[in-house]
Amino acid sequence: MEGDLWRGGCSHGEEASEEGGFHDAARTEGGPHRILDSDRYGPGRCPPPWPSLPGQGVNATAARRLDALTGARFFAAFHVLLFHYGGPLLAAAPRWADRVRDCGYVAVSFFFVLSGFVIAYHHAADAERRALDVRAFWVSRLSRIYPLHAVGLLVMVPLAIRDEWNARVFGSASLLAKGVTLAAHASFTQGWVPQLAMSWNLPAWSVCAEAFFYAAFPLLAVQLARVRSQRQLFAAMAALWFVSLAIAAAYLMVRPDGAGPLARHTSGRWLEALKYNPLVRLPEFAFGVCLGKLFRLGDGARGGGGILAVLATIGIVAALAASSWLPYPLLHNGLLLPLFGALVFGLAKGGGALGRVLAARPLVLLGDASYALYILQFPLMLWATVLAGAGVNLDGAPFRAAYLLAAVALSVAAHLALERPIQRRLRPWLLAQVRRGTPRPASGTPLPAIPRA
């Protein structure tokens, strides 16, 4: 069956972050990234950076926009949509092209790496010197990812209430079960119990992971403070890649869910934990943090990166085209980390012609809206099926093409009309609540500035 997330019996929980991700996997940044994560300003839409100390890399004059990474976020998020809903559109495409589409779940890993990179680029130096205002950092992250996450859940409430729509998402779940899973999603805890992640807004599992990454970042940055040289950073990234693959390899060897073929349609409690547990996915984010530190060692200087970005892109496409020969758990959980890292690093350095294309103003706007595209894709598809009526072929190419175009347009609208305005109001309000309990210094001593995140 397709990677569809809109019908019952689908591959529930398959990736859709931005991060960062994420993305802000984001969207985040991605990744995904998310979706998977990205900074509040988008990757590279830099706030005033940390004060520079000798040997610490990026300084106040070197911080800059990394618009090529922002544009890349859109393509990663759209890859996720093609994975979930684009099968009918590529029915006549060569098999290798459909295999590339069918591996859209790896975009979440890209968002996790991108999220770690951007967070390190903006905040690692302060965190390492214990100068980061941790509460302000967390407020900034929460105000970045939560508003549209809440919107995604709210627009699904009618689907949970109306009996004739229930089966498409909730099956025969009781009202109590729906309430429990809603609470888990609202509190970013669903990824810790994968069964809870496989309801409501399924792609939000990666946002749960990003929330954990943000919580862990100040401590993670302090632990990585002693890793300073290029050689040490490369060794740390190799170790994190090994840990990520070792966890997936252990699953392959033990097979706790029993024998049988392993593919993205395979279900099992342990396989779902492998895919969605935030702690298991932490090495991918930490890899990105080390990559960001490596970038800072070169003062974040522009120039070059074009060949590296192109070669990394070719390598990623080739690996996905050959995915039928690669173990699914490894591909899902970080097998492509070195290629993702090379792509992020190359684009951050400028990316040559590829970077200039990705940094075009329309793609930067789409990249800024990539978190909205990622986090709202599932609710939008559910409502599209409800509104389409019985006479529409939901598996037909015309319906899927119309959905993809509408999803992109609506994500831009949501970014401009909801995400940005809510962030502008929510972040200062949350910061005021946080500061309200902060002890004031002695009279005549100025309050320390809380750095923008």
N, C-alpha and C positions, 0 to 999 in steps of 0.2 A: 504494500500500500504506500501511497505517497507520504511525504513527511508532513501531512496536513495536521494542523492543530485545532481544526474547527469541528471535527466530527468525533462521535464516541468511538472508542476502540482504537484511537490513533496512538502514535508514539508519544504518549503524554510526557511532557517535560523536556522533549528534545529542544535543544537550544533555539532560541530565537534571538548579554549584558547587554548594550551596549552596552556594562559596563557598562562601556564603559563604559556596557557596558558600558558595553559596553562598553558593555560599556561602559563617561560617565558613560562601559562598557560598555564604555563605555563605554556609552556612551559612552566606555571609556574609555571609554574614550572613544574607548572605548569604550574596549574593547568595547562588540559587541557589542562590546563591548561594550560595554556596555557596558555593555553594552555597555554592555557591557559597559566605562567611566571616561569622562573628560573633565577638565577643569571647568569651573563655572563660566569661564570666558571662552571655552573651547580649547582643545590642545593648542598651546602656543599663544593663546590670546592672554598674554602674560600680565598678571598684576605686578606691582612693584616687587622686585625680587629681594632676597635676603641680602644683608650687608656682606660684602666680600671680604674674606680674610686671605692672607697669603696662601696660595696653593689650593684655594677652594673653588676655582673655576669661575662659573658664570657670575658676573657682577651687574651693577645697576645699569651699565651701558650696554651689556651684552644680551640682556633678556630681550626676547623678541617673539613675534608671532610665528607659529609653526603651522601655517595654513595648509600645507600639503598633507599633514597628518589629519587635519579636520576634514579635508576632502576624502581622504582614504576611509574615514569612519563611515561615510555614506555608502561606499561600495561594500564595506564589510556588513553593514546592516542590511543592505539590499540583497546580499548573498544569502543572509539568513531567511529573508522573505522568499527568495527563489527556492530555497531548500524546503520550506514549509508548503508553499503554494504554487510554485512555478513548474511543477512536473508536466502538466498538459501543454505548456508553452514550448517545451523542448522535446516533445514526443517524437519529432522527426529529426532531431539533432543527432550528430554522431554520438556513439556510446560514451566516448571519453568526455564529451562536453556535458552529458547528463550525469556522469560520475562526479564531475567537478561541482555541478549544482547540488548533487545529492550529499555532498560533504559540507554543506553550509554551516553545520554545527561547529566546525573548527573556527569560524569567525569569532565565537565567544572567547576562545583561547587568545586570539589576536587582541580582542578588547581588553582582556586581563593584562596582557603585556603592555599595551598602550596606556592603560590606566596607571600601572606602576611607573612607567616612564615619565608620564606627565606629572604625577604627584611628586616624584623624586626631583624632577626638573624645577618645580616650583618651591618645594618645601623641605627637601632632605637636609640641606645645609643647616637650616634653623633647627630641625629636629635633632640632628646629630650634636649640636651645641646646646641642646635642651633649651633653646630660645623660642621654640614654636609654641604659640598659644594654642594648646591642644583643644580647649573647648571651642575657641573660635574656628579652628580647623574642622572640628566635627560639625559645628553649626553650618559651616559653608557646604560641607559635603551633604548633610541632610537636606538643606534647602535646595540642593542641586537635584537630588534623585527622588525625593519623596513626593513633591506635588503631582507630577504626572503618574507616578506609581499609584497614588490615591485616586486620581481620575480614572485610571484603568480599572481599579476595583469598583469604583462607584458606578460606572456605566454597565458593569456586569450584574449589579444587584437585581435589576428586573429579570434577568435571565435566570437567576436563582429562585425568584419568587413564582414566576409563571410556569405552571406545570407543563404546558405544551412545549416549552423551550428547555426544560430542565435536562432532558436526556442528552442534549448536545454537549453539555459540559459536566454535569454533576451525576448523570446516571440516575440511580435510585437512592442517592444519598439523602439522609434525613435532614431536617432543618437544623438539628443540633450539630450534625457533622459539617454542614455548610458554614455554620457560625464558628465552629472551632477552626476550620481551615481558613476562613476569612480573617480571624484574629491572628493566625500564624502569618499570613501574608502581610497583614497590616503592620506587624511587629518585626518583619524581616527575620523570622525564625523558621520559615517553611523549609529551607534547604537543609536544615539539620535533621529533619525527619522527611525523607524523600516522598513518602506517601502523602504528606501534606502539601508538597510542592506540586503534585500532579492534579491540581484542581484550580479553580479560579483563573487568574492570569498566569498561565503556565510559564511563559518566558521570564517571569519575574524571579525565578530561582536564582538567576545570575546576579540580579540586583541585591538579593539576600547575601550572596557571596561578596559583592562589592562593599556592602555595609560592614561586613566582618573585616574586610581588608582595610577599610578606613579606620575602624576601631583599632586594628593591630598596627597600623603604620607608624605611629610615634615610637612604639617599642621596637618595632622591626628596624626603623632607621637608626636607633641608638645601637642596636646589636650589630648593624652593618657599618657603624662609624669607623671601626678599625680596619675595614676593607677599603683601602685607599688607592693602591697602585693599579695600573691597568692589568698587570698579571694577576693580582689578587681578585680583581673583579671578574676577569675571564674564568678564573678557577671557581669563584662563587657561582657564576651562571652555569658552568658545567655541572657543578654539584647539584644545583636546583633542578636542572634538566634531568639529571640522573634520578633524583628523588621522585620527580613527577612520573617518570617512566617506570621506576621500580615498583611504585604502588600499583600501576596498571598491570605490570608484568606479574606481580604477585597474584592478582585476580586471575590472570590467564592460567597460571600454574595450579592454583588451588581450585578454581571453578566452584565457588561456594553455592552458586545458584543451580548447579547441576550441569551435566553434559549437554551438548547441542551447539548449533551454529551461533556465532556471535555477530550481530549486525545491529544497526541502529533501531530495528524493530524489536530486538530482543528485550524482554523485560525480566526483572529479577530484583529482589530487594538489595542485594549487595552490588549489583551493577548500577542501580540507581544511586546508591550511596557513593559509589566511585565517581559518578558523573556530576552529582549535584552538591555533595557535601563541601561547605566552604573551606574547611581545613585541608581537604584533599587538593583543592584548587589553589591554595595559597602559594605553592612554589611558582606558579605561572605569574602571579602578581609580583612576587619577590624578584623574579627574573627581570621583570620590567623595571623595578626599582634599581637594581644593579646596573641595568642598561642606562638609566637616566643618570646615575652617578658617573658612569663611564663617559657619557656625553659631556657632562660638566667638566670633567678633567681636561677636555680640549677647549674649555671656555665657551662651549656651545657655538663654536665658530661655524659660519656658513662656508660653503665651497665644497665641491665634490659630492659624493653620495649618489650621483646619477647612475653609475654603473652598478653600484651595490644594490640600489633599489630595483633596478631592472632585473638583475640576476636573481634577487630574492623573489620577485614576482614570478619569474619563469620557473624557479624551483618549486614554489607553492603550487602553481597550476599543474606542473608535472607530477608532483606528489599526489594531488587530488585526482588527477586523471588515472593514476595507477593505484587508487585507493582499494580496489578489489583485492589487491595482493598484500595489503597492509593490515595488521591486526586492528580491529575496530577500537578496543579500549585504549591502545597506544595512540592511535590517531586522534581519538577524542580528547585525550588528556595530555597534550603537550608534546607530541612527537615532533611537531613543526616549530617548536620554540626558537631554535636557531634561525630559521628562515623568517619568522615573524620579527625577531629581534633585528635581523639585518635589514628588513624592509623599513621598520620604524626608524632605525638609526640612519639609514640612507636618506629617507624623506626628511628627517630632522636636519640633516646636513644641507638640505636644499633639493636633493632628488633629481637634479638635472631637468631634462625635458618632461619626464614623468611628474616630477614635483611641480613644475610650472603648470601643467594641465590640472593637477589636483588642487592647486592653489587658486584656480580661477574663481571669481566671485560667486557665480551660481553654485559651484560645487561646495564652496565654503558654507553657504547658506544651507544647502542640503546636509552637509556634515554637522552643522550646528543643530539641525532638526533630527539627527539620526537617533538620538535617545528617544524622542517622541515616536519615531517610526518603529523602533524596536519594541518599546514597552506597550504601545497601543495596537500593534499588529493583530494580536489575537482577539481582543474585544471588537475591533473593527470588522474582522472576518465573521465573527459570530453575528453581529448585527447585520452584516451584508447578507448572510444566509437567511436571516429572519425576514428582511425587507424584500429579498429577491422574489419570494413567492414560490409556489409549487411548480410552476411551469418552466423555471430556469434550470438549465443543466449546470449544477454547481461544480462539476468536474470538467466542464468545457473550457477551452482556451479563451473564448470571448469573456466569460465571467471572470476568470482568473486575471486576465489582462486588465479588465476594468477595475478589479479590486486593487491590483498593484499600483495603477495610476492614481486611484482615489486615495490609497494609503499614503503615498508620497505627498500628494497635495494636502491632505488633512494633517499630516505630521508637520509640515511647514506652518500651516495655520495654527496648530496647537502650540508650536514653539513660539510663534510671534504673539499670539493672543492669550495664551495661558502660561506657558513655562516662564518666559522672561518677566512678564508683569508680576506673577506670583513670587518669583525669586527676589525681585527688587523689593518687595514688601516684606516677605517672610524672613529673609536673612537679617535685616536690621532689627526686626522685632525679636527674633530669637536671640540675637546678640545682646539686646537690651535685657532680656530675661536672665541670660547667663551672667551679665555684668552686675545685675542687681544684688547678687549674693557675694560679689567679690569685695574683700576688705579694701578700704581706701587707704592710701599711704598717708604719712604724717603731713600736716599742713605745710604747704610750700613745696612739696615734692610732686612733680608731675606724674600723672598716671602713665604707665608704659603703653605705647601704642599697640593695638591688636592688629597684627598684619592681615591684610586682605588675603583671601584664599582663592 
